[in-house]
Amino acid sequence: MEIIRGLINVAAHNQHCVVTIGNFDGVHKGHQAILAQVRSQADALGVPAMLICFEPQPKEFFDEFNAPARLTRFREKVELLEEHGIDQVLCFKFDEKTRSMTADEFVQMLTDTLKVSALFVGDDFKFGSDRSGDFALLSTAGQQHNFAVTNFFTLSLGDVRISSSHIRKCLAEGNFSLAEKMLGHPYSISGKVVYGRQIGRTLGVPTVNLQLHRYRAPIDGVYAVEVRGLDQDYFGVANVGVRPTVDEATTRPILEVHLFDFSRDIYGAYLKVVFRLKIREEIKFAGLDELKSAIFADIESARGYFKGR
């Protein structure tokens, strides 16, 4: 997988490619169906498969605090895109310069700089500073520059439309089974283990801490989880939230995981936390004694869940 940051770095990759454009948050089954078409066409033409995306995502640029919670961070998304056949990710920094790019300039970038061989976009795709760019404009450009423009449609699971927003709803409701069916893989959060305040140790339940690097997470509460990335897979109980009992001023969510039957220091390790069952909501307790009692009850609930599987 090759990550290209901005147009300034595209010159070194001045080649034909098959392109799709979008956030692809979660890389769910609907996205995977698109990526399969992109990969197939790239193979047929003997060129790389490329995804164009933006960081931050446009909605985050315009309203960071109220933008939809991401299902995947950029690194997680890139790993999934590679699994599904993407060779290159062209990532634009979404700032005032990118926002002011006109529809004609965007088309020129596709045709002259990237030399697009085929393009896959939604039929409702809009682009350009005034959102004047649409599927019809891209189709016209394709006819002029001899590349196919294909529109993709929403994929459904039964009578349920597969979308990132629907998956967020499932996760918020604790419906991990349906979320997994739409994602095509269990919902997880990955990250590096960092130093925390070690409050869990004082309560007899040491935790590993993963920074989420976001203002909002698609889930919050206490969960039974599987943890991957160590010498073996472990079970545990995780809390996603702002720790209201001990951190009243915290605004960014944190992921804390207590691993069962585990006592080693693993700072710096890159872990994948797979969410299996929601145990309860995050609650502000009257004090640490109540919090400790709740944590031990959560541990018993999680152990009972995994024992019954």
BAFI-3210 file (N, C-alpha, C; in Angstrom, 3 decimals, decimal comma, padded with zeros to 6 digits):
// residues 309
n [1|2|3|4|5|6|7|8|9|10|11|12|13|14|15|16|17|18|19|20|21|22|23|24|25|26|27|28|29|30|31|32|33|34|35|36|37|38|39|40|41|42|43|44|45|46|47|48|49|50|51|52|53|54|55|56|57|58|59|60|61|62|63|64|65|66|67|68|69|70|71|72|73|74|75|76|77|78|79|80|81|82|83|84|85|86|87|88|89|90|91|92|93|94|95|96|97|98|99|100|101|102|103|104|105|106|107|108|109|110|111|112|113|114|115|116|117|118|119|120|121|122|123|124|125|126|127|128|129|130|131|132|133|134|135|136|137|138|139|140|141|142|143|144|145|146|147|148|149|150|151|152|153|154|155|156|157|158|159|160|161|162|163|164|165|166|167|168|169|170|171|172|173|174|175|176|177|178|179|180|181|182|183|184|185|186|187|188|189|190|191|192|193|194|195|196|197|198|199|200|201|202|203|204|205|206|207|208|209|210|211|212|213|214|215|216|217|218|219|220|221|222|223|224|225|226|227|228|229|230|231|232|233|234|235|236|237|238|239|240|241|242|243|244|245|246|247|248|249|250|251|252|253|254|255|256|257|258|259|260|261|262|263|264|265|266|267|268|269|270|271|272|273|274|275|276|277|278|279|280|281|282|283|284|285|286|287|288|289|290|291|292|293|294|295|296|297|298|299|300|301|302|303|304|305|306|307|308|309]
n.u [000,853|000,551|000,784|-000,114|000,464|-001,258|-001,425|001,057|002,802|002,050|003,206|005,396|004,156|003,026|000,958|-001,242|-004,336|-006,926|-009,658|-011,425|-013,512|-013,963|-015,040|-015,163|-015,621|-015,177|-015,075|-017,099|-019,378|-020,713|-018,855|-016,835|-017,832|-017,675|-014,902|-014,073|-014,908|-013,296|-010,739|-010,895|-011,181|-008,785|-006,948|-007,635|-006,841|-004,230|-003,149|-002,581|-004,826|-006,617|-007,619|-009,142|-009,167|-009,981|-008,422|-008,714|-011,962|-014,473|-016,865|-015,843|-014,066|-015,746|-017,345|-016,071|-016,660|-019,243|-019,361|-020,051|-019,208|-016,212|-015,970|-013,620|-010,226|-007,729|-005,424|-006,461|-008,389|-006,817|-005,444|-007,572|-008,397|-006,194|-006,373|-008,524|-007,706|-006,784|-004,192|-003,030|-003,445|-004,570|-004,318|-005,810|-005,161|-007,765|-008,443|-008,682|-007,634|-008,038|-010,802|-011,537|-011,037|-012,111|-014,761|-013,947|-011,162|-010,760|-011,543|-009,599|-007,345|-007,851|-007,805|-005,441|-003,263|-003,467|-004,171|-006,494|-007,745|-010,096|-013,087|-014,851|-017,698|-020,304|-023,653|-024,725|-022,663|-020,993|-018,882|-016,230|-015,807|-018,232|-019,942|-020,751|-019,848|-020,662|-021,994|-022,668|-020,912|-018,471|-018,876|-018,990|-016,353|-015,074|-015,847|-014,570|-011,882|-011,498|-012,051|-013,779|-016,656|-018,182|-021,117|-021,859|-024,075|-026,202|-025,720|-027,652|-028,591|-030,608|-033,538|-032,284|-030,456|-027,066|-024,853|-022,510|-023,623|-025,818|-024,485|-023,195|-025,440|-026,256|-024,045|-024,209|-026,497|-025,627|-025,797|-023,948|-023,852|-025,436|-024,043|-021,583|-022,308|-022,883|-020,463|-018,775|-016,835|-015,836|-016,624|-014,048|-011,495|-008,356|-005,062|-002,179|-000,689|-000,626|000,753|-001,217|-003,134|-002,992|-004,966|-006,548|-004,823|-004,639|-007,111|-007,057|-007,455|-005,713|-005,237|-004,888|-004,274|-005,630|-005,325|-007,852|-007,819|-009,774|-012,742|-015,179|-016,500|-017,788|-018,989|-019,845|-019,373|-019,379|-017,807|-017,621|-014,729|-012,444|-008,949|-006,410|-003,132|-001,042|001,000|-000,897|-004,483|-006,546|-009,145|-011,256|-012,407|-013,732|-013,710|-015,140|-014,996|-015,301|-014,512|-016,103|-016,224|-013,653|-012,366|-013,414|-012,918|-012,233|-012,557|-012,076|-012,693|-011,548|-010,065|-010,021|-008,749|-009,132|-007,306|-007,956|-006,333|-003,658|-000,594|001,616|003,757|002,988|003,478|003,460|002,800|000,862|-002,469|-005,487|-008,775|-011,566|-014,998|-017,561|-019,847|-022,159|-022,104|-022,936|-023,953|-021,678|-021,150|-021,388|-020,098|-020,575|-018,192|-014,816|-015,027|-017,606|-017,228|-015,224|-016,599|-018,488|-016,822|-015,743|-018,073|-018,636|-016,482|-017,103|-019,444|-018,461|-016,667|-018,498|-019,940|-018,012|-017,421|-019,739|-019,768]
n.v [-001,201|002,169|005,426|008,574|011,860|014,546|016,730|017,709|015,655|013,928|014,024|012,332|009,987|009,830|008,402|006,115|005,097|003,334|004,758|005,463|007,481|008,831|008,768|006,228|005,172|002,790|000,809|-000,994|-003,680|-002,672|-000,790|-002,607|-004,034|-002,102|-001,690|-004,160|-004,032|-001,937|-003,059|-005,229|-003,919|-002,486|-004,571|-005,632|-003,572|-003,331|-001,462|000,601|000,463|003,036|005,007|008,072|010,310|012,460|014,291|016,329|014,657|016,152|016,953|017,042|019,116|021,319|021,248|020,160|019,149|018,194|016,458|013,258|010,352|008,598|005,378|004,111|004,938|006,733|005,098|002,533|002,359|002,429|-000,008|-001,808|-001,101|-001,913|-004,664|-005,145|-004,701|-002,162|-000,227|002,276|005,183|008,320|011,061|014,004|016,968|018,406|021,575|025,188|025,700|023,302|023,168|025,294|024,464|024,305|022,694|022,211|022,339|020,122|018,052|018,394|017,673|014,937|014,088|015,131|015,065|012,652|010,976|009,292|006,060|004,722|005,413|005,272|006,311|007,514|007,991|010,274|011,891|014,847|017,623|020,098|023,648|025,035|022,970|022,281|020,331|017,134|013,794|013,796|015,702|014,430|012,186|013,366|014,323|011,880|010,847|012,648|012,219|009,583|007,576|005,268|005,992|004,928|004,459|003,663|001,788|001,700|-000,943|-003,574|-005,399|-007,892|-006,252|-004,068|-001,157|-000,881|001,149|003,582|005,235|003,720|001,564|002,861|003,418|000,820|000,056|001,921|001,004|-001,366|-003,558|-005,676|-007,894|-007,424|-005,206|-006,397|-008,065|-006,189|-004,842|-006,887|-007,886|-008,243|-005,500|-003,317|-001,549|-000,153|000,532|002,155|001,181|003,333|005,388|005,750|007,177|005,288|004,607|002,354|000,396|001,077|000,324|-002,334|-003,429|-003,403|-001,623|-001,421|001,355|002,986|005,625|007,390|009,485|011,357|013,401|012,270|009,010|006,062|004,385|004,054|003,196|000,125|-002,935|-006,397|-007,794|-008,933|-009,157|-008,606|-009,082|-009,587|-012,198|-014,119|-014,339|-012,482|-012,305|-009,749|-006,835|-003,753|-000,175|002,526|005,896|008,977|008,798|009,751|009,587|009,893|011,780|014,623|016,748|015,707|015,549|014,252|010,975|007,884|004,679|002,020|-001,060|-003,965|-006,782|-010,196|-012,450|-011,566|-009,841|-008,423|-005,618|-003,691|-001,387|000,647|-001,375|-002,428|-002,839|-004,667|-004,210|-006,049|-005,752|-007,359|-007,603|-005,413|-004,306|-002,356|001,133|003,949|005,330|007,915|007,531|007,779|007,684|006,277|003,773|002,809|002,757|000,803|-001,491|-001,714|-002,193|-004,726|-006,193|-005,867|-007,267|-009,883|-010,224|-010,082|-012,261|-014,307|-014,120|-014,876|-017,423|-018,753|-018,992]
n.w [000,000|-000,879|000,273|-000,719|-000,167|-000,904|-003,845|-004,541|-004,313|-006,256|-008,735|-008,916|-009,245|-011,687|-013,542|-015,247|-013,745|-011,928|-010,348|-007,324|-005,229|-002,000|001,521|002,691|005,250|007,708|005,801|004,850|003,779|001,560|000,615|000,077|-002,082|-004,072|-004,120|-005,055|-007,703|-008,593|-008,233|-009,996|-012,466|-012,536|-012,651|-015,139|-016,825|-016,206|-014,370|-011,397|-008,535|-007,080|-004,278|-003,598|-000,962|001,874|004,495|007,297|007,247|005,168|006,626|009,188|008,971|008,651|010,959|013,531|016,127|015,999|013,923|012,381|014,321|013,699|012,244|011,695|012,250|010,318|009,882|010,427|008,438|006,118|006,361|006,009|003,434|001,959|002,336|000,711|-001,870|-002,751|-004,130|-003,889|-001,883|-002,292|-000,475|000,326|002,119|003,767|003,573|003,472|000,954|-000,447|-000,230|-001,825|-004,378|-007,697|-009,571|-012,213|-011,940|-010,345|-012,047|-014,002|-012,583|-012,287|-014,966|-016,228|-014,406|-012,852|-014,870|-015,278|-015,781|-015,436|-013,625|-010,574|-008,991|-006,780|-007,987|-006,986|-006,374|-005,491|-006,134|-005,944|-005,312|-005,330|-005,385|-007,893|-009,520|-010,772|-011,379|-014,071|-015,190|-014,794|-016,397|-018,917|-019,046|-019,061|-021,533|-023,201|-022,617|-022,859|-020,808|-018,713|-016,754|-013,940|-012,071|-008,683|-006,611|-003,689|-001,410|-000,026|002,926|003,100|003,705|004,673|004,387|003,700|005,302|006,554|008,501|009,373|010,481|012,601|014,157|014,872|016,441|018,524|019,722|020,677|019,042|017,921|016,328|013,977|013,061|012,475|010,360|008,381|008,186|007,468|008,996|012,460|014,682|015,619|017,455|016,953|018,212|019,735|022,801|025,525|028,171|031,042|033,750|035,641|037,448|037,530|038,557|041,243|042,040|041,858|039,381|036,840|033,782|030,182|028,116|025,338|023,171|021,499|019,755|018,831|018,924|019,246|019,711|018,101|019,885|023,375|026,748|028,677|027,859|026,843|025,549|022,964|022,678|020,409|018,998|020,674|022,188|022,120|021,695|023,903|026,405|027,793|029,635|028,658|028,766|027,161|026,946|028,822|031,427|033,827|036,625|037,611|036,041|035,549|033,847|031,414|027,904|025,511|024,351|025,838|025,514|027,630|028,712|030,586|030,807|031,069|033,277|032,877|033,153|032,222|031,264|028,487|027,065|024,208|022,466|019,621|019,438|018,680|019,523|019,866|019,850|021,599|023,305|024,794|028,054|029,919|030,242|030,406|033,571|036,033|039,122|042,715|044,061|044,310|045,527|044,846|042,095|041,879|042,771|040,735|038,551|039,154|039,035|036,327|035,234|036,019|034,558|031,935|031,926|032,298|029,917|027,965|028,872|028,332|025,610]
ca.u [000,000|001,291|-000,006|000,377|-000,091|-001,452|-001,080|002,473|003,527|001,480|004,045|006,257|003,292|002,302|000,680|-002,647|-004,839|-008,375|-009,871|-012,699|-013,396|-014,905|-014,523|-015,074|-015,486|-015,561|-014,835|-018,124|-019,621|-021,034|-017,572|-016,069|-018,357|-017,089|-013,464|-013,900|-015,006|-012,100|-009,622|-011,075|-010,892|-007,351|-006,260|-007,909|-006,100|-002,825|-002,764|-002,887|-006,140|-006,408|-008,715|-008,907|-009,926|-009,623|-008,195|-009,869|-013,108|-015,100|-017,771|-015,020|-013,490|-016,754|-017,892|-015,331|-017,238|-020,537|-019,269|-020,310|-018,070|-015,601|-015,900|-012,217|-009,213|-007,097|-004,562|-007,310|-009,023|-005,795|-005,207|-008,702|-008,360|-005,160|-006,930|-009,527|-007,163|-006,337|-002,736|-002,600|-004,407|-004,205|-005,000|-005,726|-005,473|-008,941|-008,289|-009,315|-007,162|-008,763|-012,222|-011,766|-010,796|-013,331|-015,084|-013,110|-009,803|-010,762|-011,569|-008,290|-006,441|-008,107|-007,466|-004,093|-002,234|-003,578|-004,433|-007,426|-008,130|-011,498|-013,499|-016,046|-018,238|-021,747|-024,362|-025,071|-021,401|-020,845|-017,533|-015,941|-016,076|-019,647|-020,658|-021,321|-019,402|-021,552|-021,731|-022,787|-019,676|-017,433|-019,167|-018,562|-014,891|-014,685|-016,026|-013,561|-010,530|-011,484|-012,064|-015,136|-017,131|-019,209|-021,751|-022,160|-025,343|-026,233|-025,902|-028,551|-028,551|-032,047|-034,190|-031,543|-029,450|-025,752|-024,239|-021,736|-024,522|-026,612|-023,585|-023,045|-026,662|-026,171|-023,036|-024,741|-027,516|-025,005|-026,139|-022,689|-024,087|-025,847|-022,927|-020,586|-022,815|-022,761|-019,050|-018,052|-015,832|-016,268|-016,220|-012,880|-010,703|-006,934|-004,242|-000,969|-000,844|000,055|000,727|-002,391|-002,978|-002,816|-005,992|-006,995|-003,931|-004,987|-008,375|-006,860|-007,822|-004,857|-005,770|-004,076|-004,969|-005,437|-005,887|-008,706|-007,485|-010,998|-013,633|-016,324|-016,336|-019,097|-019,536|-019,400|-019,898|-018,535|-017,978|-016,804|-013,914|-011,286|-007,789|-005,478|-001,889|-000,031|001,449|-002,121|-005,658|-007,000|-010,450|-011,173|-013,528|-013,243|-014,534|-014,933|-015,692|-014,533|-014,231|-016,688|-016,011|-012,296|-011,851|-014,543|-012,559|-011,882|-013,518|-011,808|-012,901|-010,397|-010,360|-009,273|-009,065|-008,565|-007,115|-008,065|-005,187|-002,552|000,044|002,837|003,744|002,989|003,468|003,954|002,244|-000,277|-003,489|-006,835|-009,785|-012,787|-016,124|-018,474|-021,097|-022,264|-022,505|-023,710|-023,527|-020,722|-021,900|-020,617|-020,383|-020,388|-016,797|-014,007|-015,503|-018,701|-016,644|-014,524|-017,617|-019,077|-015,833|-015,671|-019,303|-018,450|-015,553|-017,851|-020,372|-017,683|-016,197|-019,668|-020,259|-017,050|-017,534|-020,924|-019,635]
ca.v [000,000|003,418|006,588|009,782|013,003|015,783|016,808|018,021|014,387|013,077|014,065|011,150|008,837|010,291|007,186|005,789|004,370|003,242|005,588|005,720|008,651|008,856|008,550|004,780|004,969|001,449|-000,131|-002,012|-004,553|-001,835|-000,310|-003,747|-004,347|-001,099|-001,949|-005,339|-003,575|-001,140|-003,991|-006,003|-003,064|-002,194|-005,768|-005,760|-002,537|-003,401|-000,203|000,570|000,843|004,175|005,686|009,471|010,684|013,750|014,351|015,672|014,500|017,467|017,314|017,367|020,430|022,356|021,217|019,028|018,586|017,575|015,545|011,860|009,620|007,704|003,946|003,735|005,966|006,671|003,923|001,342|002,352|002,074|-001,449|-002,497|-000,835|-002,783|-006,021|-005,255|-004,526|-000,824|-000,104|003,625|006,121|009,720|011,755|015,460|017,698|019,231|022,900|026,221|025,561|022,177|023,537|026,287|023,872|024,298|021,414|022,068|022,042|018,747|017,195|018,502|016,848|013,541|013,765|015,521|014,669|011,223|010,216|008,256|005,083|004,416|006,113|004,756|007,245|007,444|008,843|011,533|012,499|016,273|018,078|021,468|024,647|025,389|021,708|022,243|019,101|016,004|012,603|014,151|016,378|013,403|011,363|014,147|014,294|010,533|010,715|013,480|011,730|008,138|006,674|004,922|006,485|003,991|004,827|002,530|001,922|001,232|-002,369|-003,852|-006,692|-008,097|-004,975|-003,054|-000,464|-000,874|002,465|003,878|005,795|002,626|000,802|003,644|003,213|-000,528|000,059|002,686|000,161|-002,601|-004,652|-005,974|-008,943|-006,807|-004,372|-007,288|-008,520|-005,090|-004,540|-008,020|-008,245|-007,723|-004,121|-003,233|-000,318|-000,463|001,644|001,883|001,268|004,516|005,526|006,399|007,664|004,075|004,541|000,967|-000,369|001,364|-000,348|-003,773|-003,835|-002,671|-001,527|-000,834|002,530|003,321|006,916|007,279|010,596|011,889|014,025|011,395|007,610|005,520|003,636|004,430|002,294|-000,975|-004,008|-007,606|-007,632|-009,766|-008,318|-009,272|-008,371|-010,050|-013,555|-014,864|-013,504|-012,439|-011,740|-008,677|-005,905|-002,450|001,016|003,599|007,085|010,102|008,488|010,861|009,473|010,300|012,813|015,486|017,705|015,009|015,723|013,258|009,619|007,015|003,247|001,306|-002,486|-004,859|-008,104|-011,287|-013,357|-010,931|-008,895|-007,849|-004,273|-003,778|-000,034|000,735|-002,443|-002,042|-003,837|-004,574|-004,546|-006,476|-005,589|-008,486|-007,453|-004,228|-004,679|-001,249|002,483|004,581|005,988|008,651|006,997|008,712|007,652|005,167|002,492|002,378|002,445|-000,478|-002,549|-001,843|-002,800|-006,153|-006,782|-005,892|-008,356|-011,138|-010,299|-010,392|-013,649|-015,177|-014,110|-015,673|-018,807|-019,326|-019,050]
ca.w [000,000|-000,984|000,674|-001,375|000,558|-001,636|-005,265|-004,710|-004,375|-007,295|-009,935|-008,941|-009,518|-012,866|-014,284|-015,345|-012,581|-011,751|-009,164|-006,665|-004,355|-000,886|002,873|002,914|006,690|008,110|004,691|005,041|002,624|000,406|000,107|-000,436|-003,423|-004,972|-004,227|-005,894|-009,097|-008,876|-008,347|-011,221|-013,619|-012,505|-013,156|-016,575|-017,544|-015,821|-013,711|-009,964|-008,015|-006,193|-003,590|-003,224|000,235|002,457|005,930|007,920|006,374|005,005|007,721|010,351|008,715|008,841|012,319|014,089|017,347|015,728|012,788|012,777|014,868|012,724|012,517|011,589|012,083|009,003|009,783|010,350|007,116|005,137|006,479|005,395|001,988|001,386|002,323|-000,349|-003,211|-003,140|-004,190|-003,531|-001,304|-002,478|000,620|000,313|003,349|003,496|004,171|002,647|-000,424|-001,052|-000,286|-002,881|-005,703|-008,497|-010,196|-013,405|-011,479|-009,855|-013,238|-014,637|-011,777|-012,635|-016,354|-016,637|-013,435|-012,536|-016,103|-014,858|-016,803|-015,150|-012,411|-009,922|-008,000|-006,611|-008,951|-006,322|-005,979|-005,773|-005,838|-006,351|-004,277|-005,349|-005,547|-009,245|-010,154|-010,514|-012,184|-015,489|-015,579|-014,866|-017,578|-020,077|-019,050|-019,454|-022,982|-023,863|-022,341|-023,119|-019,652|-018,293|-015,453|-013,486|-010,808|-007,822|-005,919|-002,312|-001,199|001,098|003,601|003,212|003,431|005,422|003,597|004,343|005,286|007,755|009,511|009,933|011,342|013,839|014,925|015,441|017,495|019,649|020,360|021,128|018,129|017,248|015,347|012,716|012,609|011,879|009,059|007,425|008,010|006,917|009,999|013,760|014,933|016,489|017,511|017,081|018,646|020,498|024,255|026,050|029,620|031,601|035,129|036,450|038,492|037,614|039,432|042,639|042,320|041,708|038,020|035,907|032,415|029,112|027,603|023,927|022,824|020,316|018,853|018,231|019,889|019,439|019,324|017,726|021,020|024,711|027,758|029,135|026,895|026,814|024,344|022,662|022,373|019,499|018,746|021,607|021,908|021,872|021,905|025,290|026,708|028,772|029,750|028,200|028,942|026,200|027,435|029,366|032,843|034,591|038,072|037,995|035,131|035,189|032,802|030,179|026,815|024,478|024,867|026,034|025,562|028,659|028,676|031,594|030,219|032,040|033,452|032,167|034,076|031,669|030,714|027,022|026,517|022,848|021,618|018,786|019,727|018,108|020,524|019,179|020,767|021,472|024,062|025,646|029,404|030,497|029,886|031,313|034,645|037,034|040,450|043,832|044,483|043,797|046,060|043,981|040,789|042,004|042,837|039,403|037,662|039,430|038,493|034,872|034,938|036,137|033,421|030,722|032,030|032,085|028,495|027,218|029,311|027,711|024,136]
c.u [000,884|000,355|000,646|-000,322|-000,121|-000,944|000,402|003,307|003,021|002,398|004,921|005,474|002,431|002,053|-000,830|-003,074|-006,358|-008,690|-011,300|-012,466|-014,398|-014,235|-014,275|-014,877|-016,017|-015,230|-015,801|-018,400|-020,018|-019,774|-016,793|-016,528|-017,800|-015,616|-013,182|-013,985|-013,767|-010,905|-009,689|-010,718|-009,405|-006,543|-006,433|-007,078|-004,611|-002,299|-003,095|-004,333|-005,937|-007,705|-008,283|-009,790|-009,370|-009,449|-007,953|-010,983|-013,854|-016,024|-017,013|-014,386|-014,492|-017,296|-017,301|-016,050|-018,551|-020,525|-019,547|-019,045|-017,521|-015,695|-014,447|-011,354|-008,522|-006,237|-005,377|-007,939|-008,031|-005,521|-006,334|-008,727|-007,330|-005,649|-007,862|-009,030|-006,737|-004,812|-002,248|-003,761|-003,849|-005,009|-004,737|-005,959|-006,649|-008,808|-008,937|-008,892|-007,904|-010,231|-012,511|-011,488|-012,110|-013,559|-014,198|-011,670|-009,707|-010,738|-010,217|-007,238|-006,600|-007,568|-005,996|-003,005|-002,269|-003,739|-005,321|-007,804|-009,580|-011,822|-014,796|-016,485|-019,743|-022,452|-024,821|-023,822|-021,345|-019,440|-017,332|-016,397|-017,540|-020,546|-021,340|-020,905|-020,299|-021,197|-021,759|-021,506|-018,536|-017,630|-018,725|-017,043|-014,385|-014,789|-014,934|-012,158|-010,448|-011,271|-013,515|-015,432|-018,324|-019,783|-022,029|-023,391|-025,248|-026,477|-026,783|-028,295|-029,992|-032,735|-033,507|-030,454|-028,128|-025,135|-023,459|-022,639|-025,385|-025,751|-023,352|-024,255|-026,649|-025,189|-023,539|-025,775|-026,933|-025,313|-024,908|-022,856|-024,469|-024,736|-021,871|-021,031|-022,657|-021,302|-018,316|-016,930|-016,304|-015,821|-015,070|-012,307|-009,258|-006,170|-003,051|-001,240|000,009|-000,023|-000,545|-002,105|-002,853|-003,782|-006,476|-006,131|-004,285|-006,287|-008,252|-007,243|-006,986|-005,415|-004,677|-004,926|-004,610|-006,103|-006,675|-008,486|-008,713|-011,852|-014,850|-015,961|-017,715|-019,742|-019,091|-020,081|-018,882|-018,855|-017,123|-016,061|-012,904|-010,154|-006,780|-004,232|-000,769|000,394|000,293|-003,276|-006,110|-008,426|-010,268|-012,457|-012,985|-014,238|-014,148|-015,705|-014,738|-014,252|-014,781|-016,449|-014,651|-011,742|-012,973|-014,219|-012,243|-012,966|-013,309|-011,982|-011,608|-010,888|-009,434|-009,712|-008,365|-008,520|-007,175|-006,771|-003,959|-001,929|001,290|002,647|003,862|002,910|004,120|003,424|001,050|-001,315|-004,756|-007,817|-011,097|-013,935|-017,179|-019,822|-021,066|-022,820|-023,355|-023,209|-022,433|-021,501|-020,936|-021,043|-020,058|-018,934|-016,103|-014,471|-016,646|-018,194|-015,977|-015,517|-018,224|-018,111|-015,745|-016,937|-019,218|-017,544|-016,271|-018,812|-019,625|-017,160|-017,340|-020,043|-019,315|-017,095|-018,690|-020,837|-019,168]
c.v [001,246|004,577|007,829|010,969|014,234|015,769|017,052|016,753|013,457|012,987|012,824|009,876|009,121|009,097|007,004|004,984|004,296|003,848|005,460|006,798|008,536|008,639|007,076|004,466|003,593|000,391|-001,314|-002,774|-003,771|-001,286|-001,443|-004,153|-003,372|-001,401|-003,167|-004,962|-002,783|-002,060|-004,773|-005,178|-002,713|-003,371|-005,908|-004,774|-002,552|-002,133|-000,308|000,955|001,912|004,641|007,114|009,782|011,990|013,609|015,798|015,481|015,832|017,872|017,666|018,745|021,531|022,391|020,013|018,354|017,855|016,668|014,125|011,196|008,668|006,251|003,482|004,982|005,749|005,412|002,641|001,224|001,921|000,570|-002,245|-002,302|-001,724|-004,222|-006,226|-004,708|-003,147|-000,747|001,229|004,401|007,520|010,526|013,252|016,009|018,609|020,530|023,916|026,108|024,434|022,520|024,475|025,737|023,810|022,908|021,166|021,725|020,598|017,766|017,220|017,680|015,372|013,197|014,015|015,004|013,172|010,355|009,002|007,362|004,663|005,028|005,519|005,749|007,000|008,372|010,154|012,284|013,948|016,701|019,491|022,458|025,056|024,165|021,618|020,980|017,939|014,845|012,928|014,816|015,372|012,510|012,066|014,147|012,926|010,316|011,479|012,891|010,206|007,296|006,458|005,501|005,626|004,466|003,563|002,839|001,347|-000,264|-002,574|-005,246|-007,032|-006,803|-003,820|-002,461|-000,442|000,512|002,666|004,413|004,711|001,771|001,547|003,447|001,845|-000,565|000,795|001,877|-001,142|-003,801|-004,992|-007,056|-008,353|-005,917|-005,221|-007,775|-007,430|-004,732|-005,652|-008,478|-007,683|-006,276|-004,100|-001,827|-000,721|000,767|001,192|002,069|002,430|004,534|006,258|006,894|006,523|004,019|003,115|000,140|-000,151|000,680|-001,863|-004,309|-003,030|-002,721|-001,090|000,266|002,777|004,663|006,801|008,399|011,117|012,510|013,154|009,985|007,070|004,690|004,289|003,513|001,221|-002,217|-005,230|-007,592|-008,768|-008,836|-009,131|-008,418|-008,735|-011,474|-014,494|-013,896|-013,611|-011,921|-010,633|-007,888|-004,510|-001,356|002,026|004,812|008,088|009,963|009,565|010,778|010,021|011,442|013,734|016,406|017,041|015,218|014,699|011,851|008,820|005,571|002,603|-000,155|-003,207|-006,254|-009,167|-012,112|-012,854|-009,878|-008,220|-006,390|-004,363|-002,385|-000,019|-000,334|-001,901|-003,151|-003,584|-005,064|-004,812|-006,478|-006,660|-008,267|-006,163|-004,647|-003,590|000,073|002,960|005,439|006,779|008,154|008,029|008,761|006,418|003,812|001,941|001,985|001,084|-001,630|-002,792|-002,533|-004,301|-006,877|-006,882|-007,053|-009,698|-011,309|-010,697|-011,840|-014,634|-015,250|-015,018|-017,144|-019,505|-019,456|-020,430]
c.w [000,000|-000,634|000,077|-000,730|-000,347|-003,068|-005,488|-004,858|-005,479|-008,507|-010,057|-009,258|-010,758|-013,800|-014,389|-014,120|-012,656|-010,387|-008,642|-005,623|-003,218|000,451|003,167|004,402|007,080|007,071|004,819|003,743|001,371|-000,228|-000,553|-001,840|-004,459|-005,206|-005,102|-007,374|-009,509|-009,107|-009,664|-012,449|-013,686|-013,042|-014,664|-017,383|-017,222|-015,186|-012,219|-009,673|-006,950|-005,551|-003,296|-002,023|000,801|003,967|006,335|006,904|006,309|006,142|008,987|010,197|009,047|010,275|013,058|015,245|017,089|014,506|013,255|013,312|013,818|013,191|012,519|011,535|010,745|008,855|009,653|008,967|006,042|005,166|005,813|003,882|001,303|001,297|001,142|-001,688|-003,642|-003,068|-003,645|-002,916|-001,513|-001,470|000,524|001,723|003,043|004,290|003,239|001,180|-001,137|-001,227|-001,463|-004,282|-006,478|-009,086|-011,416|-013,015|-010,999|-011,039|-013,934|-013,887|-012,126|-014,018|-016,693|-015,700|-013,167|-013,777|-015,817|-016,028|-016,665|-013,803|-011,891|-008,849|-007,859|-007,573|-008,337|-005,873|-006,425|-005,385|-006,375|-005,300|-004,209|-005,525|-006,921|-009,986|-009,782|-011,444|-013,677|-015,995|-015,715|-016,089|-018,858|-020,200|-019,488|-020,946|-023,735|-023,735|-022,384|-021,863|-019,222|-016,919|-015,053|-012,164|-010,005|-006,981|-004,509|-002,255|000,027|001,653|003,930|002,813|004,165|004,541|004,357|004,186|006,577|008,864|010,161|010,859|012,653|014,736|015,601|016,607|018,730|020,423|020,905|020,266|017,288|016,186|013,994|012,167|011,915|010,506|008,004|007,152|007,258|007,820|011,346|013,946|015,927|016,463|017,737|017,539|019,461|021,987|024,773|027,566|030,039|033,012|036,127|037,638|038,660|038,543|040,895|043,041|042,191|040,351|037,015|034,492|031,456|028,481|026,150|023,662|021,521|019,310|018,109|019,325|020,183|019,003|018,979|018,828|022,311|025,704|028,099|028,305|027,241|025,487|024,196|022,263|021,570|019,312|019,695|021,251|021,637|022,042|023,359|025,351|027,747|028,842|029,445|028,524|027,875|026,696|028,031|030,853|033,777|036,094|038,482|037,149|034,682|034,024|031,466|029,115|025,707|025,049|024,908|026,036|026,588|028,653|029,823|030,986|031,309|032,053|032,693|033,076|033,503|031,257|029,196|026,389|025,132|021,914|020,828|018,872|018,913|019,169|019,790|020,179|020,513|022,154|024,857|026,992|030,042|029,920|030,846|032,309|035,528|038,409|041,520|044,286|043,964|044,313|045,209|042,607|040,827|042,027|041,466|038,443|037,890|038,949|036,964|034,463|035,005|034,980|032,142|030,760|031,779|030,619|027,723|027,613|028,617|026,220|023,671]
res [m|e|i|i|r|g|l|i|n|v|a|a|h|n|q|h|c|v|v|t|i|g|n|f|d|g|v|h|k|g|h|q|a|i|l|a|q|v|r|s|q|a|d|a|l|g|v|p|a|m|l|i|c|f|e|p|q|p|k|e|f|f|d|e|f|n|a|p|a|r|l|t|r|f|r|e|k|v|e|l|l|e|e|h|g|i|d|q|v|l|c|f|k|f|d|e|k|t|r|s|m|t|a|d|e|f|v|q|m|l|t|d|t|l|k|v|s|a|l|f|v|g|d|d|f|k|f|g|s|d|r|s|g|d|f|a|l|l|s|t|a|g|q|q|h|n|f|a|v|t|n|f|f|t|l|s|l|g|d|v|r|i|s|s|s|h|i|r|k|c|l|a|e|g|n|f|s|l|a|e|k|m|l|g|h|p|y|s|i|s|g|k|v|v|y|g|r|q|i|g|r|t|l|g|v|p|t|v|n|l|q|l|h|r|y|r|a|p|i|d|g|v|y|a|v|e|v|r|g|l|d|q|d|y|f|g|v|a|n|v|g|v|r|p|t|v|d|e|a|t|t|r|p|i|l|e|v|h|l|f|d|f|s|r|d|i|y|g|a|y|l|k|v|v|f|r|l|k|i|r|e|e|i|k|f|a|g|l|d|e|l|k|s|a|i|f|a|d|i|e|s|a|r|g|y|f|k|g|r]
***
